Amino acid sequence: MDILKSSVILGFFIFLFFLFNAHKCLAFFDIEKKLIYYPMNKHIADVRLNLTRPLQDINFYSLDGTKLNAWYIESKNNKPTIVYCHGQGENISMWQSIAQFLSDNGYGIFMLEYRGHGRSKGSPRESGLYLDLESSIKYLKDYEKVEQHNIVLWGRSLGGAIVCDVASRDDFMGVILESTFTNIREEALFITKNKILESKYRFWAKISSKFVEAIPLTQKFDNENKVSMISSPLLIAHSLNDKTVPSYMSIELAERNPKAKLYLCKKGSHHSSEWIKDEVLSFLINLEPAIAKKEALTK
């Protein structure tokens, strides 16, 4: 009885704490988002692509009504279309080399600018980012008549986490996870323990790993428990020189999905993707029907 009474009293005081500190709790969640997201919504680079097919600058709406921006290049001869999700602190204009590479090889590309990034509206949150990718796929199917079995999802870093979630719940022609972490807490611990401060606001400089271990997180990006549910052909790739997301995280992800192809490269870094292009092209060619493979190999 005394234990029950003590529990009730403790519960009452906990309730009072949250009741009178609600503004502080809300402030904490705001800080959490600032720690995870620092979207690049400035410094949009001019288009410097040399294309044989037009680049379409598209505005469309996510399923919750948030206005989004994307770049779209139609595929050649019904080749697969790649939906590309960039990392945090980036925008689509920073990855024009990827668009050029895919277009040069005849692939379609849809470069998503998820909420709060680039010229897209709204502010980032985990569930919203997943919704934005789902909305992009819906847009391609409804307006560009691209069939889902002809779509490949490619995400790098944070974009890989977004791809991992959506691909764990649906089937696609293929999935590429580039420089992707296991979950956001482990990545935050790695950043704080190794004093990797990417934020332009330097939020991480004041955060200790002990704090990261203890705080409750609303944004989880739990890739390690989702990757095993990806049934589509899967390429997991990482540069061994990556100082931002350690390559052992990709190794751990691959171990959880025995069907995944793991590619570890001695070249490159977290902030470049030149090292992955040949492997991606090989992966894409192997996804295509026999005739398309022959055309690509003899190109």
N, C-alpha and C positions, 0 to 999 in steps of 0.2 A: 504493500500500500504506500509506504514511504517512497519507494522507487517511482511508482506511478505518479504520486503527487509531485515529486521533484521533476519528473519529465514534463508534466503539464506546466509547471512554473517556468521551466527552461524554455519550453515551446512558446509560452506567452511572451517572454522577454525577447526571443528571437523574432517573433511577429512584430513586436513594438520597434525593434531595431530597424527592420526593413520598412515598416510603415513610416517612421520618421526620417529615414535615410534614403527614401526612394529616389530623390534627386541625385544622390551620390551613386546609387546603383546605375542609374541611367547614364551618368557621367562616365562610369567605368566602362559600360558597353561602348560608349563613343570612343574612349581611349583605345579599347581593344581593336575597333575597326581601323583607327588611325595607325595602330601598330602593324596591322596586317596589310592594309591597302594604302598605297600612296599613288593613285592613278595619274598617269601622264596625260593631262587634258590641256596641256599647252605645248608649244614647240611642235606643231604639226608640220612635218616636212613637205615640201612641194613634191608632186609626182614626177619621178624621173625614170619612168619605165619605157622601154622600147618594145612595144607590143604589136602583134599582128592581128589581135582581136581587141575590141574596145574594153576599157576599164569603166565599169559602171559604178558611180558613187551613189549608194542606195541609202535611203532613209526608210525604216519600217518600224513596226511596233512590237515590243515584247508582249507576251500573253497577258501581262498585268497592266498594259497600256503605256509602259515606258518607251519613249522614242529612242531608237537605236540607229547607229550608222554602220555601214559596212562597205567594203569594196568587193565587187564581183566581176570575174572574168569567165565568160562561158567556155566550156570545154570544146575541144575539137573532136569531131567524129564520135560523139557520145562517149568519150573517155570519162573516167571517174572525176567527180568534183570533190576537192579537198576543202573541208571547213577548218580554218586555221584559227587557233586561240592563242594569243600572245601571253606573255607573263605580266606580273605586276610591275608597276613603274614604267610601263611601256604603252605604245599605241601602234596602230596598224601601219602608220607611215614609216615606222622604224624598221619594218621587215619587208621592204620592197624587193629585196634580193630574193626572198622566198617566193613572192608572187612572180618575179621574172623567171626564176628557175622552173616553177611548175608550169607556167604558161609556155615557156620554150619547149617543154616536153609534151605539150598538147593537153595538159590537164586543166580542168576548171578549178577556180579557187574562189572561195568565199571567206574573206578576212573579216571576222566579227570584231566589232568594237563594243565590248560589253559596257553595261551601265556605269556611268561615272568616268569612263575612259574616253580619250579623244574627243569626238564631237557628239557622243551619246549622252543623253540626259540621265538624271537619277543619280543615286549614290550606290556604291557596291555593297553587297551583302551576299553571303554564301548561297542562299536559296535563290536569290535574284540572278546570280551569275549562271546557275544551272538552267534557270528559266530562259535566259537570253540565248543560250545555245540551243535549247529545245525549240525556241521561236525561230531561230535561224534555219534549222532543219525544216520546220514547217513552211517557212517562206520559200525555200528552194523547191519543195515539193508542190506547193500550191501555185506559185507564180512563175517559177522557172522550169517547172515540170521535170525536175531532177528526181528520179526514183531513189528511195532510200537505200536499196541494195547497190546503188552506184555512188554512194557517198562514203568518203573516208574522213575520219576525224583526226586532227593533228593538234596536240596541245603541248606547249612548252612551259615548264616551271608551274606557275599558278594555273596557266591554261591547261596543263596536263591534268590537274586536279579536277577542273571543270569537265574535261573530256572523260576522265575516269568515271565520274558519277553518271553521266548520261549514257555512256557505253555499257555500264554495268546493268542498265535497265532496258536496253534495246539492242538490236542487231544492226550492224553496218558492214559495208564491204571490207573495211579495215580500220584499225585504230593505231595511232602513233603517240606514245608518251615520251616526250623529250625532256630530260633534266628535271624529272618530277620527284617530289618528296613523298615520304610515307604518310605523314599527317602534319598538321600545322603546328602542333605542340613540339614534336621532335625537331621540326625545322627551326622553330623559334629558339629552342634550347641550343641547337647547333650555332645559330647566329650569335646568341648572347655569350656562349662559352668561348667562341672564337673571335669575339669582338668584330663581327662583320656588320658594319653599319651602312646599309644601303639607303635608308630613308633620308630624303632631302631635309626633313625636319629633325633628323637625328633623335627620334623617339627612343630607338633601341639603346642609345648611349646611356640612358638613365635606368635601364631595366636590367636587373640581375637574373641569372639563370634560376636562382632559388624562387624568385617571384614568378617566373614563367612556369615552374614546376607546380606551384600552389594555386594559381588563379584558375577559376572556372572559365572555360571558353565556350562561347556560343557559336563561334566559327571554327569548325573542326577539320574539314577537308580530309576525311578519314580514308585515304586512298588504299591503305594496306588491307582494309577489310572490304573494299569494293572491287579491287583488281581481279580477285579470283572469280568474280561473277561476270567478267567480260568474256563472252563466247566468240566474238569476232576475231579474225586474224589480228594478232597484236605484236607490234614492235615496241620494245622499251629500249631507249638509247640514252647514253650519258657520256660526257667527256670526263676522262680521268683527271683532268686538270681543273675541274669545276671547284671553285672555292666558296661558292654560295650555297649550292645544294650538293652535298657529298654524293659521290657515285655509289656508295654502299646502299643508299636508299633505293636506287633503281634495281640493284641486285636483290634486295629484300622484296621488292614488288614482283620481280620476275620469279622468285622462288614461290610466291603465292599463286602464280598462274603457270603451271607446267607447259602450257601450249605457247606461251609467249616466246618471242625471239629476243634475246638480250644482245645488245651491241654496245661494247665499251670501246671508246676511241682514245688513243694516246695524244691526239691533237685537240685543238679547240679550247673552249672555256665556256662558262655559263652565259656569257654575253655575246656569243657568236654562234652561228648555226652552219657555217660552211662545212664543218667536219661531218655533218650528218647527211648532206645532200646525196652522196653516192649510195649510201645505205637506204635512204628513203626511196630513191629511184628504183633500186633493185627490189625493194619490198612492194612498191606499187606495180611494177611490171609483173611480178609473180601473182598479183591479185587479179590481173586481167585475163580475159579469155585467150585461148591459144593464138588466134589470128592477131589480136592486138599485141601480144607478147612478141610475135615474130616481127611485126612492123617496128616496134620500139627497139628491138635488138639490132635491126638492120639499118636503123636511122643514121 
